Amino acid sequence: MTGYLKHPEETAQTLQPMPDGDTWLFTGDLGCMDEDGYVYFRQRLKRLIITNGYNIYPAQLENVIDSCPEVAYSCVIGVKDPHRMQKVKAFIVPREGQSPNEALREKIMEQLRLHIAKYALPREIEFCAELPKTLVGKVAYRLLEEEEEKKSA
């Protein structure tokens, strides 16, 4: 890759020269490598939520929420907050036949309290029939962020 077409700032952030003369491609992905040299993707750095100075990774919350048998899938985003910088909001699509009610909300929060630090818990849960998807079928979290920003404006 030589760069992004007509986006020199993004190119400079992504392609960074190292002291040894090599150029590294910074993708914004977080991962780990095992003892055999296999690299495992964990999540995108750009999806970081910062609340009260704490870093929160939406994928961790989504994994816990999606492990609930009543949940089809979820998406967690950061929403602007005047006191915390951002607050955590979860969008949840219940499995077919499940009612999006207060009992389900509390069951999900119980599961989250077992596995997630208190500061990272969602301040708001919104049940949806479906969530916007990208062309490859992933949840379009940026659209959700844009919609939330419009609501708060």
C-alpha positions in Angstrom: 0.0 0.0 0.0 1.3 3.4 -0.9 -1.4 5.4 0.8 -5.0 6.5 0.9 -6.1 8.4 -2.2 -6.4 12.1 -1.5 -6.1 11.5 2.3 -2.6 12.4 3.3 -3.4 12.8 7.0 -4.8 9.2 7.2 -1.8 7.9 5.2 0.6 9.6 7.6 -1.2 8.0 10.6 -1.4 4.6 9.1 2.0 4.3 7.3 4.7 5.3 9.8 8.5 5.1 9.1 10.5 3.3 11.8 14.1 4.3 12.8 15.5 1.2 10.9 14.1 2.6 7.6 11.1 0.2 7.4 7.6 1.5 7.1 5.0 -0.1 9.4 1.3 -0.3 8.6 -0.7 0.7 11.8 -4.2 -0.8 11.3 -5.8 0.2 14.6 -6.4 -3.5 15.5 -5.6 -5.0 18.9 -4.5 -8.6 19.2 -2.0 -11.0 20.7 0.5 -13.5 19.6 0.8 -17.0 21.1 4.0 -18.9 21.8 3.9 -20.5 18.3 3.7 -17.1 16.5 0.0 -17.2 15.7 -1.6 -13.7 15.8 -5.2 -13.4 17.1 -7.4 -10.4 16.5 -9.2 -9.1 19.5 -10.8 -5.8 18.6 -10.5 -2.4 16.9 -8.7 0.3 18.9 -11.0 2.9 17.3 -13.9 1.4 19.2 -12.5 2.5 22.5 -15.0 4.1 24.9 -13.5 6.5 27.5 -15.6 7.2 30.6 -14.4 8.9 33.8 -10.8 8.2 32.5 -11.3 4.5 32.1 -10.8 2.6 28.8 -13.8 0.4 27.9 -13.7 -2.0 25.0 -17.1 -2.6 23.5 -16.3 -6.1 22.3 -15.9 -7.3 25.9 -19.4 -6.1 26.8 -20.8 -7.5 23.5 -19.3 -10.9 24.2 -21.0 -11.0 27.6 -24.3 -9.7 26.3 -24.3 -12.1 23.3 -23.6 -15.1 25.7 -27.1 -14.6 27.1 -29.4 -17.2 25.5 -32.2 -14.7 25.1 -30.0 -12.4 23.0 -29.5 -12.7 19.2 -26.8 -10.0 19.0 -25.8 -6.6 20.4 -23.7 -3.5 19.8 -22.2 -1.3 22.5 -21.2 2.3 21.8 -20.0 5.4 23.6 -22.5 8.3 23.9 -21.4 11.8 24.8 -21.9 12.6 28.4 -21.3 16.0 30.0 -19.9 14.5 33.2 -18.2 11.3 32.2 -17.0 12.3 28.7 -18.8 9.2 27.3 -21.3 6.8 28.8 -21.9 3.2 27.7 -25.0 2.4 25.7 -26.0 -1.1 24.6 -28.3 -1.9 21.7 -29.7 -5.4 22.0 -31.7 -7.5 19.5 -33.5 -10.3 21.5 -33.8 -13.8 20.0 -37.0 -14.5 18.2 -39.8 -15.2 20.7 -38.1 -13.2 23.5 -39.9 -10.1 24.8 -37.8 -7.0 25.3 -38.9 -6.2 28.8 -37.6 -5.1 32.2 -37.0 -8.7 33.3 -34.7 -9.4 30.3 -32.9 -6.1 30.9 -32.2 -7.0 34.5 -31.1 -10.5 33.5 -28.6 -9.0 31.1 -27.3 -6.5 33.7 -26.9 -9.4 36.2 -24.7 -11.2 33.7 -22.7 -8.1 33.0 -22.2 -7.4 36.7 -20.6 -10.8 37.1 -18.0 -10.3 34.3 -17.6 -6.5 33.8 -16.2 -3.8 36.1 -18.8 -1.5 37.5 -17.5 1.6 35.7 -17.9 -0.2 32.3 -21.6 -1.2 32.8 -24.1 0.2 30.3 -25.9 3.3 31.6 -28.6 2.6 29.0 -30.0 -0.4 27.2 -32.1 -0.1 24.1 -33.9 -3.1 22.6 -34.2 -3.1 18.9 -35.9 -5.4 16.4 -32.8 -5.2 14.3 -29.6 -3.1 14.0 -28.1 -1.5 10.8 -25.6 -3.7 9.1 -22.6 -3.0 6.8 -22.4 -4.6 3.3 -20.5 -7.5 4.8 -23.1 -8.2 7.5 -21.4 -6.6 10.5 -23.3 -4.2 12.8 -22.8 -0.7 11.5 -21.9 0.8 14.9 -20.9 4.1 13.3 -24.4 4.7 12.1 -25.6 4.0 15.7 -23.1 6.6 17.0 -24.2 9.1 14.4 -27.9 8.6 15.3 -27.2 9.1 19.0 -25.2 12.2 18.3 -28.1 13.7 16.4 -30.5 12.9 19.3 -28.3 14.7 21.7 -27.8 17.8 19.5 
